[in-house]
Amino acid sequence: MRLTDILRDQHAQLHVLLDDLQRLGVAGPEGRDRLQKARQAMLSHLSLEDHRLYPALHANPATVGLARQYAVEMEQLTPALVAFFDTYHDGSVDPQAFSRSLAQLQAVLRQRIGREEGRLYPAYEAHCERLD
């Protein structure tokens, strides 16, 4: 399977987990389980991008500028994402505050994912992908 297909699948899985979390909330065990799974899914995705996608993009003159831009943005976004998961991990929060924070997180991720899938991944596919 192509790297970008794996990354797109991970995006879809993260959307499902976050939608489930919005529906369930974080107060109960099922919601906390979804929160932990979403955190792990996000960290795995970021790791795959950091170890495979970005190095290839940085190594190609046609994509190095784009890679720098997206990497810098992600360096700024990642601490906020991790902070969200760390803040709500124990489930002892106001349900409305959690719902608002999760909605904000989902909006930011939808925008970022749309940009990655619309611009970053096509650049990787066009300039960096090795077809085996």
C-alpha positions as CSV (number, residue, x, y, z in Angstrom):
1,M,0.0,0.0,0.0
2,R,1.2,3.5,-0.8
3,L,2.4,5.7,2.0
4,T,-0.1,8.4,1.2
5,D,-2.9,5.8,1.1
6,I,-1.9,4.7,4.6
7,L,-1.9,8.3,5.8
8,R,-5.3,9.0,4.3
9,D,-6.7,5.9,6.0
10,Q,-5.3,7.1,9.3
11,H,-7.0,10.4,8.7
12,A,-10.3,8.6,8.2
13,Q,-9.8,6.5,11.3
14,L,-9.0,9.5,13.4
15,H,-12.2,11.3,12.2
16,V,-14.3,8.2,13.2
17,L,-12.7,8.1,16.6
18,L,-13.2,11.8,17.2
19,D,-16.8,11.6,16.0
20,D,-17.4,8.7,18.4
21,L,-15.8,10.7,21.2
22,Q,-18.0,13.7,20.4
23,R,-21.0,11.4,20.7
24,L,-19.9,9.5,23.8
25,G,-18.2,12.3,25.8
26,V,-15.2,11.5,28.0
27,A,-16.9,10.9,31.3
28,G,-17.6,7.2,30.8
29,P,-15.1,4.3,30.2
30,E,-16.1,4.0,26.6
31,G,-15.4,7.6,25.9
32,R,-12.0,7.5,27.8
33,D,-11.1,4.5,25.7
34,R,-11.9,6.4,22.5
35,L,-9.9,9.3,23.7
36,Q,-6.9,7.1,24.3
37,K,-7.3,5.4,20.9
38,A,-7.6,8.8,19.2
39,R,-4.4,10.0,21.0
40,Q,-2.5,6.9,19.9
41,A,-3.9,7.1,16.3
42,M,-2.8,10.7,16.1
43,L,0.7,10.0,17.5
44,S,1.2,7.1,15.2
45,H,0.2,9.2,12.3
46,L,2.5,12.0,13.2
47,S,5.4,9.6,13.7
48,L,4.8,8.1,10.2
49,E,4.8,11.5,8.7
50,D,7.9,12.5,10.6
51,H,9.9,9.4,9.7
52,R,8.8,8.7,6.2
53,L,6.9,11.5,4.5
54,Y,8.8,14.6,5.6
55,P,12.3,13.1,5.0
56,A,11.4,12.3,1.4
57,L,9.9,15.7,0.9
58,H,12.9,17.4,2.4
59,A,15.2,15.4,0.2
60,N,13.6,16.5,-3.1
61,P,14.3,20.1,-4.4
62,A,10.8,20.3,-5.9
63,T,9.2,19.7,-2.5
64,V,11.6,21.0,0.1
65,G,9.9,24.4,0.5
66,L,6.5,22.8,0.9
67,A,7.9,20.3,3.4
68,R,9.4,23.1,5.5
69,Q,6.2,25.0,5.6
70,Y,4.1,22.1,6.6
71,A,6.6,20.8,9.1
72,V,6.8,24.2,10.8
73,E,3.0,24.4,11.0
74,M,2.9,20.9,12.5
75,E,5.6,21.8,15.1
76,Q,3.3,24.6,16.2
77,L,0.1,22.4,16.2
78,T,1.4,19.3,17.8
79,P,1.8,20.6,21.3
80,A,-1.8,21.9,21.3
81,L,-3.0,18.5,20.1
82,V,-1.1,16.6,22.8
83,A,-2.3,19.1,25.4
84,F,-5.9,18.4,24.5
85,F,-5.5,14.7,25.0
86,D,-3.5,15.2,28.2
87,T,-6.1,17.6,29.6
88,Y,-9.1,15.3,29.2
89,H,-7.4,11.9,29.8
90,D,-9.1,11.2,33.2
91,G,-12.6,12.2,32.1
92,S,-13.2,14.5,35.1
93,V,-14.3,17.6,33.1
94,D,-17.3,19.7,32.4
95,P,-19.0,17.9,29.5
96,Q,-19.9,21.2,27.7
97,A,-16.3,22.4,27.9
98,F,-15.0,19.1,26.6
99,S,-17.5,19.2,23.7
100,R,-16.4,22.7,22.8
101,S,-12.7,21.9,22.9
102,L,-13.2,18.7,20.9
103,A,-15.2,20.7,18.3
104,Q,-12.4,23.2,18.0
105,L,-9.8,20.3,17.7
106,Q,-11.9,18.7,15.0
107,A,-12.2,21.9,13.0
108,V,-8.4,22.5,13.1
109,L,-7.7,18.9,12.1
110,R,-10.3,19.0,9.3
111,Q,-8.6,22.1,7.9
112,R,-5.1,20.6,8.3
113,I,-6.1,17.2,6.8
114,G,-7.8,18.9,3.9
115,R,-4.6,20.8,3.1
116,E,-2.4,17.7,3.5
117,E,-4.6,15.6,1.3
118,G,-5.1,18.4,-1.3
119,R,-1.5,19.6,-1.6
120,L,1.1,17.8,0.5
121,Y,0.3,14.3,-0.4
122,P,-0.1,15.0,-4.1
123,A,3.4,16.7,-4.1
124,Y,4.8,13.6,-2.4
125,E,3.1,11.3,-5.0
126,A,4.3,13.4,-7.9
127,H,7.9,14.0,-6.8
128,C,9.0,11.5,-4.1
129,E,7.1,8.3,-4.3
130,R,9.0,5.3,-5.4
131,L,6.9,2.8,-7.2
132,D,8.0,-0.7,-6.3
